[in-house]
Amino acid sequence: MSKINEAGVRWWKVRFQQQGLADAFESALLELLPDGDWELYNDYDPDGILLEAVRKIGIECRGCFFSGDGLFPQKTGIKRKDGRLVAKEGYGGNFYEVPFK
């Protein structure tokens, strides 16, 4: 797995609010991430790969109606784009670059 994907997964693992399942979440997310560009975001609910990773470790999550509560902070996400990691935390948060090298 690439260092950039590993860094993105570590970033989410720290923010994952089910600490007893954090290692399983990390493994599932690493397995699901493609080697190209991706985005992992929790508005009020996780979607896409983030939702798939949660379901893969046995957490029932609808992906709608505030189902991310207790799993992830709201309005938070990270994306891999053109060889960079860029993240945002919370409502009105600024985007910042996440180091991975």
Secondary structure, 3 states (H helix, E strand, C coil): CCHHHHHHHHHHHHHCCCHHHHHHHHHHHHHHCCCCCEEEEECCCECHHHHHHHHHCCCCCCCCCCCCCCCCCCCEEEEEECCEEEEECCCCCCCEECCCC
